[in-house]
Amino acid sequence: MDEWLQSVRHKHKRTIARFITQVENGETERMERLKQLYPYLGHAHLIGFTGPPGSGKSTLVDSFIQHLRQQNYTVAVIAVDPTSPFTGGAILGDRVRMTRHALDEGVFIRSMGSRGSLGGLSRATKEAVHILDAAGFDVVLIETVGVGQAELDIMHIADTVALVLNPGDGDAVQVFKAGIMEIADLFIVNKADLPGTKRLVSDIEELLHLIEKAGEWLPPIVETVGNRENGIPVLWDKVQAHKRFLRQRGSWEKKRSARRGLEVKEIMEEHIQTLLQEICETPTYQAELQHMLSNQQDPHQFAQKWFKTLLKKAYESGR
């Protein structure tokens, strides 16, 4: 076993951090290393936390980590912050709320930017989760930015998705309109010590009963107060109950197989996108594009011609 791989498998934080940096930077060396990690994947329980800004996700995750460590589980966290579309930067501030775990050898925390991914989780984020899974962490937590149509990608990586809401978020119906009903495996009403908690819980229950189907998992609702660690043991019990349900139904492996198939498609799309970008930057393409625009020629015919060039380039790069 290579020294770096052995170091990752022993949860050496510096090695893992450097590897994730390689992944973020898109270094070609990462591909061979990721290939060596694949035999060790599939043991961690991947749990996603998503919800509107201000719902207290980071504080809740911090308390969740504390509870898991008390149960002797090792925990890794990927906290995804939104990347600026103008500067390409991200604040990466979620780790500030989890500093009490910084010196714990059983905890690894990494903030990453979404890098403009419409799904909220970039390719680098998913590869980072693979690294942490292969490192042997029992639980990997993925905290994502926001909630809505642009952040539904969490369902394609997590085994269990928790939607975090709080009584100050307003009408729960608006949240469900954003498509979250389809991805949430459990609902967390955080800051449950605030007025309006009972109304929010009632609204969620009413909407859940509209979609309830016999034999299917009905997402439970857990009330928590993250900064006081209230409700955290119940939350963990419900997460484990969801895992048992998936295994009993045979859905655990089906979900993971479906995710792996989607990942293959994403990798191919990314490769094609890279090749397309290279072609579009060539002087020949730019010159012909300007000629097509000046003469108002059919863009479909122009696209078909260059698509053939793309296919040829893709074939040559794969040989």
C-alpha positions, 0 to 999 in steps of 0.5 A, a space after each residue: 500500500 502506498 504511503 499516502 494511501 496508508 496515511 489516508 486510511 489512518 485518518 491523517 488530517 494533513 494528508 487528507 487536507 492536501 488530497 482534498 486541495 488537489 481535488 479542488 485544484 483539479 490536479 491530474 494526479 488526483 485521478 490515479 489516487 482516487 482510483 486507488 481509493 474506490 475499493 475502500 468506499 461504501 462504509 460511511 453513512 453519508 448524511 446531508 444537512 440542507 436548509 435556508 440561510 439562518 436556520 442554524 445548520 452549522 450550530 446544529 451540525 456542531 451539536 450533532 458532531 458532539 453527540 456522535 463523538 460521545 457514542 465513539 463514532 468518527 466524524 468528517 464534515 464537508 461544509 459547502 459555502 456559496 462561491 461568488 459568481 463575480 470573484 470566485 471566492 467563498 467565505 468558508 465560515 462554517 468551520 468557525 462554529 465548529 472550533 471545539 472539535 478542531 483538536 479532536 483526532 476523531 473529527 475532520 472538518 473542511 469548508 469548500 466552495 460550491 464553485 458555481 455548481 447549480 446543484 450546490 455540490 461541485 464535482 470536487 465536493 463529491 470527490 472529497 466525500 469519497 476521500 473521507 469515506 475511504 479514510 474510514 470515518 463512520 459518519 460523513 456530514 455534508 452541509 449545503 448552501 441554501 435550499 431550492 431548485 438549485 440546491 437539490 444535488 444533495 440527494 445524489 450524494 447523501 444516504 439520508 437528507 435532513 431539511 433544517 427549518 426554523 419558525 422564522 422562515 415563514 410559510 412552510 408551503 413555500 419551502 415545499 414548492 421549491 421541490 424539497 418534499 422529494 428529497 427530505 428524509 427527515 425534517 428538523 425544526 431547529 430553534 424550536 424554543 421560538 414562537 411559531 414552532 407548533 404552527 410550523 410542525 403542524 404545517 409540515 405534518 399536513 403537507 406530509 400526509 398529502 403525499 403519504 404512501 403505504 409502505 414508504 418512508 414517511 419523513 419524521 419531524 424532529 424539534 431541536 435547539 442546536 445551541 443547547 443540544 436539545 433534541 440531538 439524541 432523537 435526531 440521531 435515532 431517526 437518522 439510524 431508523 432511516 438507515 435501517 428502513 433502507 436496508 430492510 427494503 433493499 433500497 440502501 444499495 439501490 440508492 448507492 448504485 444509482 448515485 454511482 451511475 449518475 457520477 459516471 454520467 457527470 464525469 463524462 459530461 465534465 470531460 466533454 465540457 472541458 473539450 468543448 471549452 478547448 475547441 471554442 477557444 481555438 482561433 479557427 472556431 472563433 473565426 468561423 463563428 464570426 463568419 457564421 454570425 456576419 452572414 446570418 447562417 444557420 447555427 444548427 448546421 454550424 453546431 453539427 459541424 463542430 460537434 463532429 470535431 468534438 467527437 473526434 477530439 474526444 475519441 483521440 483523447 481517450 485512446 
